[in-house]
Amino acid sequence: MVSIQERKERVALLSVASNSTLVVFKIIVGALIGSVSIISEAIHSGMDLLAAIIAMVSVKKSHLPADEVHPFGHGKVESISGLIEAVLIFLAAFWIIFEALKKLASAEEVESPGWGVAVMFLSAVLNFFVSQRLFAVGKEADSIALTADAWHLRTDVFTSAGVMVSLSIIWISHFFFVDPRIHWLDPVAAIFVAVFILKAAYDLTSQALGDLMDVKLPPAEEEWIREVIANRKPEIHGYHQLKTRKAGNFRFIEFHIKVDPQMTVEASHGITSELKHVIMDKLPAAAVTIHVEPCDGNCTEVCLSGCLLPHPRQGTEKPYSKKNRAH
């Protein structure tokens, strides 16, 4: 069976190949018929191509294991690549809007719009199938780089469809009117493309910055972790200081648990090992750190917030003796 890493690299390469093909076709057709919306779509696909290349490199780099220089691994490479992609997409979108406004003012007609309709149809269909594959592998591998690349292409599907519709109207109108005077549809469609690009860039920036700033895991995942811990009562008297973050597809989870002060080191180690196995079965690419503390009756507000003891016993556990400390 092909490993998940090999599937990630293959689908990233597929994205690079498809975007390369579309960039060439769009530039040729856009230049031949003088369509700024197709040229803008070529730029969009060029950004998608650059994003696909960055994603492919980051997918390979982020898979490298931890080393002396990077003790927490290389997972944030994917988040960094996502941020770079977002900046480039913002720049491309503003350039498209500038060129579209110039074209709108010039009132220049589009020649042979039928060719534009054909290349936009090809773009929409190809990007739909490639983005489907990227979404599937990205979800399976929990890869922000592949998911971002998939959203790039899915956005391109809708923008290509929008340009195709505008060019189709221009094309069909020439069969019924000598001078339909709807040249403005082409640059308006280009601006429509740019707006979609800006939205995709904003979403990607938010996600990438969230990982780089060590934003905690989604509420559903944290709630599941809390349930896993709570399911170990009465062995675990309570827990606190749950901290989570994400780097690429790697999750880092740490928390403190309170146990009976007379529990042996061997027994407490067994509990932490079992908790780690349960969490890592659900979240395979996770590093789990658990700190064991005695439930000695010195209850703080932080401790009480995660207490699992029955209410009458909260805050009544007696401090453990030096003899118990030796265990």
Contacts in CASP RR format, 6 or more apart in sequence:
PFRMAT RR
TARGET T0000
AUTHOR 0000-0000-0000
METHOD contacts of the structure
MODEL  1
MVSIQERKERVALLSVASNSTLVVFKIIVGALIGSVSIISEAIHSGMDLL
AAIIAMVSVKKSHLPADEVHPFGHGKVESISGLIEAVLIFLAAFWIIFEA
LKKLASAEEVESPGWGVAVMFLSAVLNFFVSQRLFAVGKEADSIALTADA
WHLRTDVFTSAGVMVSLSIIWISHFFFVDPRIHWLDPVAAIFVAVFILKA
AYDLTSQALGDLMDVKLPPAEEEWIREVIANRKPEIHGYHQLKTRKAGNF
RFIEFHIKVDPQMTVEASHGITSELKHVIMDKLPAAAVTIHVEPCDGNCT
EVCLSGCLLPHPRQGTEKPYSKKNRAH
2 10 0 8 1.000
4 137 0 8 1.000
4 140 0 8 1.000
4 141 0 8 1.000
5 59 0 8 1.000
5 63 0 8 1.000
5 141 0 8 1.000
7 137 0 8 1.000
7 140 0 8 1.000
7 141 0 8 1.000
8 59 0 8 1.000
8 63 0 8 1.000
8 137 0 8 1.000
8 138 0 8 1.000
8 141 0 8 1.000
8 143 0 8 1.000
8 146 0 8 1.000
9 56 0 8 1.000
9 59 0 8 1.000
9 60 0 8 1.000
11 133 0 8 1.000
11 134 0 8 1.000
11 137 0 8 1.000
11 138 0 8 1.000
11 146 0 8 1.000
12 52 0 8 1.000
12 55 0 8 1.000
12 56 0 8 1.000
12 59 0 8 1.000
12 145 0 8 1.000
12 146 0 8 1.000
12 149 0 8 1.000
13 56 0 8 1.000
14 130 0 8 1.000
14 133 0 8 1.000
15 48 0 8 1.000
15 52 0 8 1.000
15 55 0 8 1.000
15 56 0 8 1.000
15 130 0 8 1.000
15 134 0 8 1.000
15 149 0 8 1.000
15 153 0 8 1.000
16 49 0 8 1.000
16 52 0 8 1.000
16 53 0 8 1.000
16 56 0 8 1.000
18 126 0 8 1.000
18 127 0 8 1.000
18 130 0 8 1.000
19 45 0 8 1.000
19 46 0 8 1.000
19 48 0 8 1.000
19 49 0 8 1.000
19 52 0 8 1.000
19 153 0 8 1.000
20 49 0 8 1.000
21 126 0 8 1.000
22 42 0 8 1.000
22 45 0 8 1.000
22 48 0 8 1.000
22 122 0 8 1.000
22 123 0 8 1.000
22 126 0 8 1.000
22 127 0 8 1.000
23 42 0 8 1.000
23 45 0 8 1.000
23 46 0 8 1.000
23 49 0 8 1.000
25 119 0 8 1.000
25 122 0 8 1.000
25 123 0 8 1.000
26 38 0 8 1.000
26 39 0 8 1.000
26 41 0 8 1.000
26 42 0 8 1.000
26 45 0 8 1.000
26 119 0 8 1.000
26 123 0 8 1.000
27 39 0 8 1.000
27 42 0 8 1.000
29 35 0 8 1.000
29 38 0 8 1.000
29 115 0 8 1.000
29 116 0 8 1.000
29 118 0 8 1.000
29 119 0 8 1.000
30 38 0 8 1.000
30 39 0 8 1.000
30 42 0 8 1.000
30 116 0 8 1.000
30 119 0 8 1.000
31 39 0 8 1.000
32 111 0 8 1.000
32 112 0 8 1.000
32 115 0 8 1.000
33 110 0 8 1.000
33 111 0 8 1.000
33 112 0 8 1.000
33 113 0 8 1.000
33 114 0 8 1.000
33 115 0 8 1.000
33 116 0 8 1.000
34 108 0 8 1.000
34 110 0 8 1.000
34 111 0 8 1.000
35 110 0 8 1.000
35 113 0 8 1.000
35 116 0 8 1.000
35 167 0 8 1.000
35 186 0 8 1.000
36 99 0 8 1.000
36 100 0 8 1.000
36 103 0 8 1.000
36 186 0 8 1.000
36 187 0 8 1.000
36 190 0 8 1.000
37 100 0 8 1.000
37 163 0 8 1.000
37 166 0 8 1.000
37 167 0 8 1.000
37 186 0 8 1.000
37 187 0 8 1.000
37 189 0 8 1.000
37 190 0 8 1.000
37 193 0 8 1.000
38 116 0 8 1.000
38 119 0 8 1.000
38 120 0 8 1.000
38 163 0 8 1.000
38 167 0 8 1.000
39 99 0 8 1.000
39 190 0 8 1.000
40 96 0 8 1.000
40 99 0 8 1.000
40 100 0 8 1.000
40 163 0 8 1.000
40 190 0 8 1.000
40 193 0 8 1.000
40 194 0 8 1.000
41 120 0 8 1.000
41 123 0 8 1.000
41 156 0 8 1.000
41 159 0 8 1.000
41 160 0 8 1.000
41 163 0 8 1.000
41 193 0 8 1.000
43 92 0 8 1.000
43 95 0 8 1.000
43 96 0 8 1.000
44 92 0 8 1.000
44 96 0 8 1.000
44 156 0 8 1.000
44 159 0 8 1.000
44 193 0 8 1.000
44 197 0 8 1.000
45 123 0 8 1.000
45 156 0 8 1.000
46 92 0 8 1.000
47 85 0 8 1.000
47 88 0 8 1.000
47 89 0 8 1.000
47 92 0 8 1.000
47 152 0 8 1.000
47 197 0 8 1.000
48 149 0 8 1.000
48 152 0 8 1.000
48 153 0 8 1.000
48 156 0 8 1.000
50 85 0 8 1.000
50 88 0 8 1.000
51 82 0 8 1.000
51 85 0 8 1.000
51 88 0 8 1.000
51 89 0 8 1.000
51 148 0 8 1.000
51 149 0 8 1.000
51 152 0 8 1.000
52 149 0 8 1.000
52 152 0 8 1.000
54 81 0 8 1.000
54 82 0 8 1.000
54 84 0 8 1.000
54 85 0 8 1.000
54 145 0 8 1.000
55 78 0 8 1.000
55 81 0 8 1.000
55 82 0 8 1.000
55 85 0 8 1.000
55 145 0 8 1.000
55 146 0 8 1.000
55 148 0 8 1.000
55 149 0 8 1.000
57 81 0 8 1.000
58 77 0 8 1.000
58 78 0 8 1.000
58 80 0 8 1.000
58 81 0 8 1.000
58 82 0 8 1.000
58 145 0 8 1.000
59 78 0 8 1.000
59 143 0 8 1.000
59 145 0 8 1.000
59 146 0 8 1.000
61 74 0 8 1.000
61 77 0 8 1.000
62 74 0 8 1.000
62 75 0 8 1.000
62 76 0 8 1.000
62 77 0 8 1.000
62 78 0 8 1.000
62 145 0 8 1.000
62 248 0 8 1.000
62 249 0 8 1.000
63 74 0 8 1.000
64 73 0 8 1.000
64 74 0 8 1.000
65 73 0 8 1.000
66 72 0 8 1.000
66 73 0 8 1.000
66 74 0 8 1.000
67 73 0 8 1.000
72 247 0 8 1.000
72 250 0 8 1.000
72 252 0 8 1.000
72 287 0 8 1.000
73 247 0 8 1.000
73 250 0 8 1.000
75 247 0 8 1.000
75 248 0 8 1.000
75 249 0 8 1.000
75 250 0 8 1.000
76 211 0 8 1.000
76 212 0 8 1.000
76 247 0 8 1.000
76 248 0 8 1.000
77 248 0 8 1.000
78 143 0 8 1.000
78 144 0 8 1.000
78 145 0 8 1.000
78 211 0 8 1.000
78 248 0 8 1.000
78 249 0 8 1.000
79 144 0 8 1.000
79 208 0 8 1.000
79 210 0 8 1.000
79 211 0 8 1.000
79 212 0 8 1.000
79 247 0 8 1.000
79 248 0 8 1.000
80 208 0 8 1.000
80 212 0 8 1.000
81 145 0 8 1.000
82 144 0 8 1.000
82 145 0 8 1.000
82 148 0 8 1.000
82 204 0 8 1.000
82 207 0 8 1.000
82 208 0 8 1.000
83 204 0 8 1.000
83 205 0 8 1.000
83 208 0 8 1.000
83 209 0 8 1.000
83 212 0 8 1.000
85 148 0 8 1.000
85 152 0 8 1.000
85 204 0 8 1.000
86 201 0 8 1.000
86 202 0 8 1.000
86 204 0 8 1.000
86 205 0 8 1.000
86 208 0 8 1.000
87 201 0 8 1.000
87 205 0 8 1.000
89 152 0 8 1.000
89 197 0 8 1.000
89 198 0 8 1.000
89 200 0 8 1.000
89 201 0 8 1.000
89 204 0 8 1.000
90 198 0 8 1.000
90 201 0 8 1.000
92 197 0 8 1.000
93 194 0 8 1.000
93 195 0 8 1.000
93 197 0 8 1.000
93 198 0 8 1.000
93 201 0 8 1.000
94 194 0 8 1.000
96 190 0 8 1.000
96 191 0 8 1.000
96 193 0 8 1.000
96 194 0 8 1.000
96 197 0 8 1.000
97 190 0 8 1.000
97 191 0 8 1.000
97 194 0 8 1.000
99 190 0 8 1.000
100 187 0 8 1.000
100 188 0 8 1.000
100 190 0 8 1.000
100 191 0 8 1.000
100 194 0 8 1.000
101 187 0 8 1.000
101 191 0 8 1.000
103 186 0 8 1.000
103 187 0 8 1.000
103 190 0 8 1.000
104 184 0 8 1.000
104 187 0 8 1.000
104 188 0 8 1.000
107 183 0 8 1.000
107 184 0 8 1.000
108 183 0 8 1.000
109 183 0 8 1.000
110 167 0 8 1.000
110 170 0 8 1.000
110 183 0 8 1.000
110 186 0 8 1.000
113 167 0 8 1.000
113 168 0 8 1.000
113 170 0 8 1.000
113 171 0 8 1.000
113 174 0 8 1.000
114 167 0 8 1.000
114 168 0 8 1.000
114 171 0 8 1.000
116 163 0 8 1.000
116 164 0 8 1.000
116 167 0 8 1.000
117 164 0 8 1.000
117 167 0 8 1.000
117 168 0 8 1.000
117 171 0 8 1.000
120 160 0 8 1.000
120 161 0 8 1.000
120 162 0 8 1.000
120 163 0 8 1.000
120 164 0 8 1.000
120 167 0 8 1.000
121 160 0 8 1.000
121 164 0 8 1.000
123 156 0 8 1.000
123 157 0 8 1.000
123 160 0 8 1.000
124 156 0 8 1.000
124 157 0 8 1.000
124 160 0 8 1.000
124 161 0 8 1.000
124 164 0 8 1.000
127 153 0 8 1.000
127 154 0 8 1.000
127 156 0 8 1.000
127 157 0 8 1.000
127 160 0 8 1.000
128 153 0 8 1.000
128 154 0 8 1.000
128 157 0 8 1.000
130 153 0 8 1.000
131 150 0 8 1.000
131 151 0 8 1.000
131 153 0 8 1.000
131 154 0 8 1.000
131 157 0 8 1.000
134 146 0 8 1.000
134 147 0 8 1.000
134 149 0 8 1.000
134 150 0 8 1.000
134 153 0 8 1.000
135 147 0 8 1.000
135 150 0 8 1.000
135 154 0 8 1.000
137 143 0 8 1.000
137 146 0 8 1.000
138 146 0 8 1.000
138 147 0 8 1.000
138 150 0 8 1.000
139 147 0 8 1.000
141 249 0 8 1.000
142 248 0 8 1.000
142 249 0 8 1.000
142 285 0 8 1.000
143 248 0 8 1.000
143 249 0 8 1.000
144 207 0 8 1.000
144 208 0 8 1.000
144 211 0 8 1.000
144 248 0 8 1.000
144 249 0 8 1.000
145 248 0 8 1.000
148 204 0 8 1.000
148 207 0 8 1.000
148 208 0 8 1.000
151 200 0 8 1.000
151 203 0 8 1.000
151 204 0 8 1.000
152 200 0 8 1.000
155 196 0 8 1.000
155 197 0 8 1.000
155 199 0 8 1.000
155 200 0 8 1.000
158 196 0 8 1.000
159 192 0 8 1.000
159 193 0 8 1.000
159 196 0 8 1.000
159 197 0 8 1.000
162 189 0 8 1.000
162 192 0 8 1.000
162 193 0 8 1.000
163 189 0 8 1.000
163 190 0 8 1.000
163 193 0 8 1.000
165 189 0 8 1.000
166 185 0 8 1.000
166 186 0 8 1.000
166 188 0 8 1.000
166 189 0 8 1.000
167 185 0 8 1.000
167 186 0 8 1.000
167 189 0 8 1.000
169 182 0 8 1.000
169 185 0 8 1.000
170 180 0 8 1.000
170 182 0 8 1.000
170 183 0 8 1.000
170 185 0 8 1.000
170 186 0 8 1.000
173 180 0 8 1.000
173 182 0 8 1.000
174 180 0 8 1.000
211 245 0 8 1.000
211 246 0 8 1.000
211 247 0 8 1.000
211 248 0 8 1.000
214 245 0 8 1.000
215 245 0 8 1.000
215 246 0 8 1.000
216 222 0 8 1.000
216 243 0 8 1.000
216 244 0 8 1.000
216 245 0 8 1.000
217 244 0 8 1.000
217 245 0 8 1.000
217 246 0 8 1.000
217 251 0 8 1.000
217 253 0 8 1.000
221 244 0 8 1.000
221 251 0 8 1.000
221 283 0 8 1.000
222 242 0 8 1.000
222 244 0 8 1.000
224 282 0 8 1.000
225 242 0 8 1.000
225 244 0 8 1.000
225 253 0 8 1.000
225 255 0 8 1.000
225 279 0 8 1.000
226 239 0 8 1.000
226 242 0 8 1.000
228 275 0 8 1.000
228 278 0 8 1.000
228 279 0 8 1.000
229 236 0 8 1.000
229 238 0 8 1.000
229 239 0 8 1.000
229 255 0 8 1.000
229 257 0 8 1.000
229 275 0 8 1.000
230 236 0 8 1.000
230 308 0 8 1.000
232 271 0 8 1.000
232 274 0 8 1.000
232 275 0 8 1.000
233 308 0 8 1.000
233 309 0 8 1.000
234 308 0 8 1.000
234 309 0 8 1.000
235 259 0 8 1.000
235 271 0 8 1.000
236 257 0 8 1.000
236 258 0 8 1.000
236 259 0 8 1.000
236 271 0 8 1.000
236 308 0 8 1.000
237 258 0 8 1.000
237 259 0 8 1.000
237 260 0 8 1.000
237 295 0 8 1.000
237 307 0 8 1.000
237 308 0 8 1.000
237 309 0 8 1.000
237 317 0 8 1.000
238 257 0 8 1.000
238 258 0 8 1.000
238 295 0 8 1.000
238 303 0 8 1.000
238 306 0 8 1.000
238 307 0 8 1.000
238 308 0 8 1.000
238 309 0 8 1.000
239 255 0 8 1.000
239 256 0 8 1.000
239 257 0 8 1.000
239 258 0 8 1.000
239 306 0 8 1.000
239 308 0 8 1.000
240 255 0 8 1.000
240 256 0 8 1.000
240 258 0 8 1.000
240 302 0 8 1.000
240 303 0 8 1.000
240 305 0 8 1.000
240 306 0 8 1.000
241 254 0 8 1.000
241 255 0 8 1.000
241 256 0 8 1.000
241 291 0 8 1.000
241 302 0 8 1.000
242 253 0 8 1.000
242 254 0 8 1.000
242 255 0 8 1.000
243 253 0 8 1.000
243 254 0 8 1.000
243 255 0 8 1.000
244 251 0 8 1.000
244 252 0 8 1.000
244 253 0 8 1.000
244 254 0 8 1.000
245 251 0 8 1.000
245 252 0 8 1.000
246 252 0 8 1.000
249 285 0 8 1.000
250 285 0 8 1.000
250 286 0 8 1.000
250 287 0 8 1.000
251 283 0 8 1.000
251 285 0 8 1.000
251 286 0 8 1.000
251 287 0 8 1.000
252 286 0 8 1.000
252 287 0 8 1.000
252 289 0 8 1.000
253 279 0 8 1.000
253 283 0 8 1.000
253 286 0 8 1.000
253 287 0 8 1.000
253 288 0 8 1.000
253 289 0 8 1.000
254 288 0 8 1.000
254 289 0 8 1.000
254 290 0 8 1.000
254 291 0 8 1.000
255 290 0 8 1.000
255 291 0 8 1.000
256 290 0 8 1.000
256 291 0 8 1.000
256 292 0 8 1.000
256 293 0 8 1.000
257 271 0 8 1.000
257 272 0 8 1.000
257 275 0 8 1.000
257 290 0 8 1.000
257 291 0 8 1.000
257 292 0 8 1.000
257 293 0 8 1.000
258 293 0 8 1.000
258 294 0 8 1.000
258 295 0 8 1.000
258 303 0 8 1.000
258 307 0 8 1.000
259 268 0 8 1.000
259 271 0 8 1.000
259 292 0 8 1.000
259 293 0 8 1.000
259 294 0 8 1.000
259 295 0 8 1.000
260 294 0 8 1.000
260 295 0 8 1.000
261 294 0 8 1.000
261 295 0 8 1.000
261 296 0 8 1.000
261 317 0 8 1.000
261 319 0 8 1.000
261 320 0 8 1.000
261 324 0 8 1.000
262 320 0 8 1.000
262 324 0 8 1.000
262 327 0 8 1.000
263 327 0 8 1.000
264 327 0 8 1.000
265 327 0 8 1.000
268 292 0 8 1.000
269 292 0 8 1.000
271 292 0 8 1.000
272 290 0 8 1.000
272 292 0 8 1.000
275 288 0 8 1.000
275 290 0 8 1.000
276 288 0 8 1.000
276 290 0 8 1.000
279 286 0 8 1.000
279 288 0 8 1.000
280 286 0 8 1.000
280 288 0 8 1.000
294 320 0 8 1.000
294 324 0 8 1.000
295 309 0 8 1.000
295 317 0 8 1.000
296 317 0 8 1.000
296 318 0 8 1.000
296 319 0 8 1.000
296 320 0 8 1.000
297 315 0 8 1.000
297 316 0 8 1.000
297 317 0 8 1.000
297 318 0 8 1.000
297 319 0 8 1.000
298 319 0 8 1.000
299 307 0 8 1.000
299 314 0 8 1.000
299 315 0 8 1.000
299 317 0 8 1.000
304 314 0 8 1.000
304 315 0 8 1.000
307 314 0 8 1.000
307 315 0 8 1.000
309 315 0 8 1.000
309 317 0 8 1.000
END
